[in-house]
Amino acid sequence: MRNGGVMTGSVNLAEVGKRLRTLRGDVSQESAAADAGVSQDMVSRCERGMAYPPPNYLFWIAARGYVTVDWILTGRNPDQYSKAVADVQKKYGSPLSTNDRALVEAYHKASSETQQAIRLLLKIEKTKGD
């Protein structure tokens, strides 16, 4: 079925394409394609709702946007990776900007002592699951 894109079962590729484009943010199609190991033409076709995104692109873009593949494909139950990321996305919009994403990634890569220092500096209390 066509409706601004291909409808496959419960997956509307036009809507998937819109979510993919939003998640790509300010990264060029060429850079996204190179990072995910697909062609720029494939990225373009997926964003236009003309092709089903290959698994490696889905996993790359989901990690980039801190969302699940399920949300990309269906738009239902986003199940963001953590409450903190979901709260930031709710307040400031989705996806996280490149700078915000870099801060979150740097925080998670930091030692527990550095994470504690950052929380103290920002006056953020540690929550369950941290």
Secondary structure, DSSP 8 states (H G I E B T S, - for coil): -BSSSBEETTEEHHHHHHHHHHHHTTS-HHHHHHHHTS-HHHHHHHHTTSS---HHHHHHHHHHHT--HHHHHH-S----S-HHHHHHHHHH-SS--HHHHHHHHHHHHS-HHHHHHHHHHHT----TT-
